[in-house]
């Protein structure tokens, strides 16, 4: 697809700041799709509670250099469309 895909993990219990440097890449759109999965360390889906941990999608603004705040206990996937 040619997209830039960032996968960021925060296994800690506190927010973390990640500095992202995309200067090595060509042109890309400034809006990106973020999919985040988060919850407590022992959170799990079950037949009784199938929606305990669900991915949340949103749009975020990105640039050649930006700081991203990682939610505690989370996996974030950011898809950036290239031009």
C-alpha distance (Angstrom), angle and dihedral (degrees) to the residues before:
residue distance angle dihedral
X1 . . .
X2 3.81 . .
X3 3.81 90.5 .
X4 3.79 122.2 141.5
X5 3.80 108.9 -120.6
X6 3.80 120.5 -165.7
X7 3.81 120.6 -167.8
X8 3.80 114.0 -166.0
X9 3.81 126.9 -179.5
X10 3.79 130.3 -167.5
X11 3.82 110.0 -173.3
X12 3.81 91.5 172.3
X13 3.78 130.6 96.4
X14 3.83 94.1 -122.6
X15 3.81 131.4 66.9
X16 3.79 113.8 -95.6
X17 3.79 131.3 -157.2
X18 3.80 118.0 -134.6
X19 3.80 120.8 -165.3
X20 3.80 109.4 -145.0
X21 3.82 120.3 -158.9
X22 3.81 115.1 -168.3
X23 3.82 97.0 163.2
X24 3.84 91.1 116.9
X25 3.79 90.9 63.0
X26 3.78 128.3 81.0
X27 3.77 125.4 -121.7
X28 3.78 120.3 -35.8
X29 3.78 139.2 169.4
X30 3.82 115.3 -88.2
X31 3.81 93.2 -132.7
X32 3.79 118.9 71.1
X33 3.79 135.7 -175.7
X34 3.79 114.8 -116.4
X35 3.79 123.5 -163.4
X36 3.79 114.6 -171.5
X37 3.78 131.4 -172.7
X38 3.81 116.1 -169.7
X39 3.77 142.5 155.9
X40 3.77 143.0 118.1
X41 3.80 119.0 -45.9
X42 3.80 91.9 -104.8
X43 3.82 96.8 42.2
X44 3.79 114.0 127.0
X45 3.77 138.0 164.4
X46 3.78 118.0 -117.6
X47 3.79 137.5 174.8
X48 3.81 88.1 -97.5
X49 3.82 93.7 46.8
X50 3.81 108.4 23.9
X51 3.82 94.0 161.1
X52 3.82 99.8 55.4
X53 3.81 93.0 108.1
X54 3.79 115.3 24.2
X55 3.80 131.8 159.3
X56 3.79 115.4 -105.7
X57 3.80 118.8 -152.3
X58 3.78 126.9 -155.9
X59 3.80 141.7 148.3
X60 3.80 121.5 -106.4
X61 3.79 133.8 -175.8
X62 3.80 116.6 -113.9
X63 3.80 134.9 -177.4
X64 3.80 138.5 176.4
X65 3.84 88.7 -78.0
X66 3.78 122.5 20.0
X67 3.80 141.7 147.3
X68 3.78 119.0 -121.9
X69 3.81 123.2 -161.8
X70 3.79 112.5 -139.4
X71 3.79 117.3 -148.3
X72 3.82 114.5 -128.6
X73 3.82 114.1 -90.7
X74 3.80 94.3 8.8
X75 3.77 147.5 134.8
X76 3.80 115.8 -150.6
X77 3.79 124.6 -170.0
X78 3.81 115.3 -167.9
X79 3.81 118.4 -168.2
X80 3.80 115.1 -162.2
X81 3.79 117.8 -168.6
X82 3.80 114.5 -135.5
X83 3.81 123.1 -142.6
